[in-house]
């Protein structure tokens, strides 16, 4: 009986260890969610080459300087304060909640966790991912071709050219409108698929 209990306990421990191991890895959706905000990305850039704890105020000043394309010394107080408040109230707590950093809000101290390396690795990837991404369709060319064909149809119909002139004007107009509608829906769906693939 006690062997069964111990076996059962060990099984529960193994399950917990497995669950803990999975919890240590951020999912792709979590990574994209955390990195979709520029201020969070800038916090990670600041922490990239720093070990140990850093002052939250130093992070806010550097992030504000990057946002305003200036130096920390040249920052206006309101520029510094806006970033400080956003980091204090939202972005640092969010990174802390996900285990990316340890954020002592009362002392204003931030320290990156091992999980931060996983996100920092993604900061250098956009160019590589863009190179490997599926290129977008040449929608401008498609619309130009359809516009050219539409002009030929309208002109031929108006001038009563052979074949085209025999087609009723209303049918020509409906055909052109239908082609533009289909092309527009195709572009919208394609954009949505690309957005899903990137996010």
C-alpha positions in Angstrom: 0.0 0.0 0.0 2.8 2.4 1.0 4.6 1.5 -2.3 1.5 2.5 -4.2 1.3 5.8 -2.4 5.1 6.5 -2.9 4.7 5.6 -6.6 1.7 7.9 -6.9 3.6 10.8 -5.1 6.6 10.3 -7.4 4.3 10.4 -10.4 2.8 13.7 -9.2 6.3 15.1 -8.6 7.3 14.1 -12.2 4.3 15.8 -13.6 5.0 19.0 -11.6 8.6 19.0 -12.8 7.5 18.6 -16.4 5.0 21.4 -15.9 7.6 23.6 -14.4 9.9 22.9 -17.3 7.2 24.0 -19.7 6.5 27.1 -17.7 10.1 28.2 -18.1 9.7 28.6 -21.8 7.7 31.5 -23.2 5.3 30.6 -26.0 5.5 32.3 -29.4 2.3 34.3 -28.7 3.6 35.5 -25.3 6.9 36.6 -27.0 5.2 38.5 -29.7 2.8 40.1 -27.2 5.7 41.3 -25.0 7.8 42.5 -28.0 5.0 44.3 -29.8 5.4 47.3 -27.6 8.4 49.6 -28.5 9.0 50.6 -24.9 9.2 47.0 -23.7 11.7 46.3 -26.5 13.7 49.3 -25.5 13.8 48.2 -21.9 15.2 44.9 -23.1 17.8 46.7 -25.3 18.9 48.6 -22.2 19.2 45.5 -20.1 20.9 43.5 -22.9 24.5 44.3 -21.9 23.9 44.9 -18.2 24.4 42.4 -15.4 23.0 42.7 -12.0 20.4 45.2 -10.8 19.9 48.6 -12.4 17.9 51.7 -11.4 14.5 51.9 -13.0 15.0 55.7 -13.3 18.1 55.0 -15.5 16.1 52.7 -17.8 13.3 55.3 -18.1 15.7 58.1 -19.0 17.5 56.1 -21.7 14.2 54.8 -23.2 12.9 58.4 -23.3 16.1 59.6 -24.9 15.8 56.9 -27.6 12.1 57.8 -28.2 13.0 61.5 -28.7 16.2 60.8 -30.6 18.2 62.8 -28.1 20.6 62.3 -25.2 19.6 61.7 -21.6 21.2 65.1 -20.7 19.0 66.9 -23.3 15.7 65.4 -22.2 12.9 67.7 -21.1 11.4 66.8 -17.7 7.9 66.0 -19.2 9.5 63.7 -21.8 11.3 61.8 -19.0 8.2 61.7 -16.8 5.8 60.3 -19.4 8.1 57.4 -20.1 8.8 56.9 -16.4 5.1 56.7 -15.5 4.3 54.2 -18.3 7.2 52.0 -17.4 6.4 52.2 -13.7 2.7 51.5 -14.0 2.5 49.1 -17.0 5.5 47.8 -18.9 7.9 46.8 -16.1 5.1 45.1 -14.1 4.1 43.2 -17.3 7.7 42.0 -17.8 8.0 41.1 -14.1 4.7 39.2 -14.3 6.0 37.1 -17.2 9.2 36.3 -15.3 11.4 38.3 -17.7 12.7 40.6 -15.0 12.6 41.0 -11.3 11.1 44.4 -10.6 11.1 45.8 -7.1 8.7 48.6 -7.6 9.0 50.2 -4.2 12.8 50.4 -4.4 12.9 51.2 -8.2 15.3 48.4 -9.0 15.2 46.1 -12.0 17.2 42.9 -12.7 16.9 40.7 -15.8 16.1 37.0 -15.4 17.4 34.2 -17.6 14.1 34.3 -19.5 15.1 37.8 -20.7 17.8 36.3 -23.0 15.0 34.5 -24.9 13.3 37.8 -25.7 16.5 39.7 -26.3 17.5 37.1 -28.9 14.4 38.1 -30.8 15.4 41.8 -30.9 18.1 41.0 -33.5 15.8 38.9 -35.7 13.5 41.3 -37.6 15.9 41.7 -40.6 16.6 38.0 -40.8 12.9 37.2 -40.6 12.1 39.8 -43.2 14.6 38.2 -45.5 13.0 34.8 -45.1 9.4 36.1 -45.1 7.1 35.5 -48.0 7.3 38.6 -50.2 4.0 40.5 -50.5 2.2 40.4 -53.8 2.7 43.3 -56.3 -0.7 44.8 -55.7 0.2 48.0 -57.5 0.9 46.0 -60.7 -2.3 44.1 -60.4 -4.4 47.3 -60.0 -2.5 48.9 -62.9 -3.2 45.9 -65.2 -6.9 45.9 -64.2 -7.0 49.7 -64.8 -5.5 49.3 -68.3 -8.0 46.5 -69.2 -10.8 48.6 -67.9 -9.8 51.6 -70.0 -9.6 49.3 -73.1 -13.1 47.9 -72.3 -14.6 51.4 -71.7 -13.0 52.9 -74.7 -13.8 50.0 -77.0 -17.4 50.0 -75.8 -17.8 53.8 -76.3 -16.2 53.6 -79.8 -18.3 50.6 -80.8 -15.2 48.6 -81.7 -15.7 45.1 -83.0 -16.6 42.5 -80.3 -16.3 45.0 -77.4 -18.8 47.5 -79.0 -21.5 44.8 -79.0 -21.3 44.4 -75.2 -23.9 46.6 -73.4 -22.4 49.5 -71.4 -24.0 48.3 -68.2 -22.4 44.9 -68.5 -19.0 46.5 -69.1 -19.4 48.6 -66.0 -20.6 45.7 -63.9 -17.7 43.5 -65.1 -15.1 46.2 -64.2 -16.7 46.8 -60.8 -16.7 43.1 -60.1 -13.0 42.6 -61.0 -12.0 45.5 -58.7 -14.2 44.1 -55.9 -12.6 40.6 -56.2 -9.1 42.1 -56.4 -9.7 44.2 -53.3 -11.1 41.2 -51.3 -8.1 39.2 -52.4 -5.7 41.9 -51.1 -7.6 42.1 -47.8 -7.5 38.4 -47.2 -3.8 38.2 -48.3 -2.9 41.0 -45.8 -4.8 39.2 -43.0 -2.9 36.0 -43.7 0.4 37.8 -43.7 -0.5 39.5 -40.4 -1.4 36.2 -38.8 1.9 34.7 -40.0 3.9 37.6 -38.5 2.0 37.8 -35.2 
